[in-house]
Amino acid sequence: MAPGIFPGWHLSYVDVKDNSRDETFRFQCDCWLSKNEGDRQTVRDFACANNEIHDELEETTYEIVIETGNGGETRENVWLILEGRKNRSKEFLVENSSRQRAFRKGTTDTFEFDSVYLGDIASLCVGHLTREDRFIPKRELVWHVKTITITEMEYGNVYFFNCDCLIPLKRKRKYFKVFEVTKTTESFASKVQSLVLVKYEVIVTTGYEPGAGTDANVFVTIFGANGDTGKRELKQKMRNLFERGSTDRFFLETLELGELRKVRLEHDSSGYCSGWLVEKVEVTNTSTGVATIFPCGRWLDKKRGDGLTWRDLFPSV
């Protein structure tokens, strides 16, 4: 579609409504998407303005999966308390009965537990408690808890506890074991909640060989652990870019990409001399000062080398 006479656009904000949860998320902009105004960017990423509110989730559901080992099963009760970075849960009591047996040798039992939102779970307390009016024999009864896996159902974060412990049966709650989290798997939805806007400096170095410069329109996509920038055009008003032996500097604003993994550089083969020899690309996170170099040393040219006009570049070791 051809652009209109006045394609520049000053965007105030975007609201996205999740009808299934009756929640509205605001993405604040207050800037231009224009080739002639502001920083002349026509593609932008926006952080959710109400991320902090969403982070303060009041209540949620936890799925608790408990694996009993072969070292000892139990007919008695088990209780757990989850320790999070934000809150501590109430006691979750699993009552065993003859009708509904749990914690048999070599089996896995799954439960759901409604609680205040705890934040990242750091540890848990586990107790092995006698049922009411039950006689405890003199020989010690133990329950072998092998692993416990907890999934926060709202964001999908998973917390794994490698317990592998024999827990003795007691009459009182003051006897329990504490386990630290062994492994955490953070979901993509949770990662997105904490992302912030970051400005990246992109420095492109063109080679020195004759004909190394290009008149074509150049585009870059930066890939990181948290996602990518999308295809962005590298341009500056009133400047002849990507000349032989030149170094050209650009700034791209996007949501934090995390560890940088790849850069895709490409051009549209337009102009009189479109072939281009790229020496390297350097990308710096201006918030942290961390720079990543992506060597190239190859032509992007339909008539040279392998004829490709794009390259995937990877960080130097």
Solvent accessible surface area in square Angstrom, and as a share of the most:
residue,aa,sasa,rsa
1,M,240,1.07
2,A,88,0.68
3,P,108,0.68
4,G,56,0.54
5,I,153,0.78
6,F,185,0.77
7,P,87,0.55
8,G,33,0.31
9,W,138,0.48
10,H,95,0.42
11,L,17,0.08
12,S,53,0.34
13,Y,94,0.36
14,V,58,0.33
15,D,67,0.35
16,V,76,0.43
17,K,118,0.50
18,D,43,0.22
19,N,122,0.62
20,S,103,0.67
21,R,100,0.37
22,D,111,0.58
23,E,57,0.26
24,T,68,0.40
25,F,29,0.12
26,R,91,0.33
27,F,52,0.22
28,Q,77,0.34
29,C,19,0.11
30,D,84,0.44
31,C,37,0.22
32,W,91,0.32
33,L,29,0.15
34,S,5,0.03
35,K,123,0.52
36,N,99,0.51
37,E,74,0.33
38,G,61,0.59
39,D,79,0.41
40,R,93,0.34
41,Q,35,0.15
42,T,60,0.35
43,V,66,0.38
44,R,34,0.12
45,D,37,0.19
46,F,38,0.16
47,A,30,0.23
48,C,19,0.11
49,A,62,0.48
50,N,32,0.16
51,N,18,0.09
52,E,142,0.63
53,I,131,0.67
54,H,15,0.07
55,D,47,0.24
56,E,109,0.49
57,L,36,0.18
58,E,144,0.65
59,E,129,0.58
60,T,13,0.08
61,T,37,0.22
62,Y,0,0.00
63,E,49,0.22
64,I,0,0.00
65,V,37,0.22
66,I,0,0.00
67,E,52,0.23
68,T,1,0.00
69,G,3,0.03
70,N,116,0.59
71,G,45,0.43
72,G,10,0.09
73,E,67,0.30
74,T,8,0.05
75,R,132,0.48
76,E,11,0.05
77,N,11,0.06
78,V,0,0.00
79,W,9,0.03
80,L,0,0.00
81,I,26,0.13
82,L,1,0.00
83,E,48,0.22
84,G,18,0.17
85,R,178,0.65
86,K,101,0.43
87,N,69,0.35
88,R,137,0.50
89,S,7,0.05
90,K,136,0.58
91,E,56,0.25
92,F,29,0.12
93,L,60,0.30
94,V,13,0.07
95,E,123,0.55
96,N,6,0.03
97,S,40,0.26
98,S,101,0.65
99,R,238,0.87
100,Q,136,0.61
101,R,38,0.14
102,A,10,0.08
103,F,0,0.00
104,R,113,0.41
105,K,110,0.46
106,G,53,0.51
107,T,51,0.30
108,T,79,0.46
109,D,26,0.13
110,T,80,0.47
111,F,38,0.16
112,E,116,0.52
113,F,9,0.04
114,D,97,0.50
115,S,9,0.06
116,V,71,0.41
117,Y,23,0.09
118,L,0,0.00
119,G,5,0.05
120,D,75,0.39
121,I,3,0.02
122,A,19,0.15
123,S,12,0.08
124,L,0,0.00
125,C,7,0.04
126,V,0,0.00
127,G,0,0.00
128,H,5,0.02
129,L,13,0.06
130,T,15,0.09
131,R,58,0.21
132,E,159,0.71
133,D,153,0.79
134,R,89,0.33
135,F,169,0.70
136,I,41,0.21
137,P,41,0.26
138,K,209,0.89
139,R,170,0.62
140,E,114,0.51
141,L,51,0.25
142,V,43,0.25
143,W,0,0.00
144,H,26,0.11
145,V,0,0.00
146,K,88,0.37
147,T,20,0.12
148,I,0,0.00
149,T,33,0.19
150,I,0,0.00
151,T,26,0.15
152,E,3,0.01
153,M,92,0.41
154,E,65,0.29
155,Y,20,0.08
156,G,30,0.29
157,N,7,0.04
158,V,44,0.25
159,Y,4,0.01
160,F,67,0.28
161,F,1,0.00
162,N,90,0.46
163,C,14,0.08
164,D,90,0.47
165,C,29,0.17
166,L,90,0.45
167,I,3,0.01
168,P,31,0.20
169,L,12,0.06
170,K,63,0.27
171,R,136,0.50
172,K,125,0.53
173,R,112,0.41
174,K,136,0.58
175,Y,104,0.40
176,F,89,0.37
177,K,80,0.34
178,V,83,0.48
179,F,25,0.11
180,E,120,0.54
181,V,43,0.25
182,T,82,0.48
183,K,130,0.55
184,T,68,0.40
185,T,74,0.43
186,E,80,0.36
187,S,25,0.16
188,F,132,0.55
189,A,54,0.42
190,S,15,0.10
191,K,72,0.31
192,V,55,0.32
193,Q,30,0.13
194,S,78,0.50
195,L,17,0.09
196,V,84,0.48
197,L,69,0.34
198,V,5,0.03
199,K,96,0.41
200,Y,2,0.01
201,E,25,0.11
202,V,0,0.00
203,I,24,0.12
204,V,0,0.00
205,T,18,0.10
206,T,0,0.00
207,G,0,0.00
208,Y,153,0.58
209,E,91,0.41
210,P,100,0.63
211,G,51,0.49
212,A,0,0.00
213,G,15,0.15
214,T,3,0.02
215,D,75,0.39
216,A,8,0.06
217,N,67,0.34
218,V,1,0.01
219,F,39,0.16
220,V,0,0.00
221,T,12,0.07
222,I,0,0.00
223,F,52,0.22
224,G,10,0.10
225,A,40,0.31
226,N,29,0.15
227,G,34,0.32
228,D,68,0.35
229,T,6,0.04
230,G,28,0.27
231,K,114,0.49
232,R,4,0.02
233,E,55,0.25
234,L,6,0.03
235,K,69,0.29
236,Q,58,0.26
237,K,109,0.46
238,M,182,0.81
239,R,123,0.45
240,N,109,0.56
241,L,20,0.10
242,F,5,0.02
243,E,70,0.31
244,R,142,0.52
245,G,22,0.22
246,S,28,0.18
247,T,75,0.44
248,D,1,0.00
249,R,117,0.43
250,F,10,0.04
251,F,95,0.40
252,L,3,0.01
253,E,61,0.27
254,T,1,0.00
255,L,39,0.20
256,E,56,0.25
257,L,5,0.02
258,G,30,0.29
259,E,127,0.57
260,L,20,0.10
261,R,135,0.49
262,K,40,0.17
263,V,0,0.00
264,R,79,0.29
265,L,0,0.00
266,E,34,0.15
267,H,13,0.06
268,D,67,0.35
269,S,32,0.21
270,S,43,0.28
271,G,55,0.53
272,Y,208,0.79
273,C,68,0.41
274,S,26,0.17
275,G,12,0.12
276,W,0,0.00
277,L,13,0.07
278,V,0,0.00
279,E,80,0.36
280,K,73,0.31
281,V,0,0.00
282,E,41,0.18
283,V,0,0.00
284,T,21,0.12
285,N,18,0.09
286,T,66,0.38
287,S,81,0.52
288,T,88,0.51
289,G,53,0.51
290,V,95,0.55
291,A,55,0.43
292,T,26,0.15
293,I,70,0.36
294,F,0,0.00
295,P,65,0.41
296,C,23,0.14
297,G,48,0.46
298,R,124,0.45
299,W,35,0.12
300,L,0,0.00
301,D,14,0.07
302,K,140,0.60
303,K,188,0.80
304,R,102,0.37
305,G,82,0.79
306,D,78,0.40
307,G,26,0.25
308,L,67,0.33
309,T,24,0.14
310,W,103,0.36
311,R,15,0.06
312,D,41,0.21
313,L,10,0.05
314,F,120,0.50
315,P,46,0.29
316,S,61,0.39
317,V,202,1.16
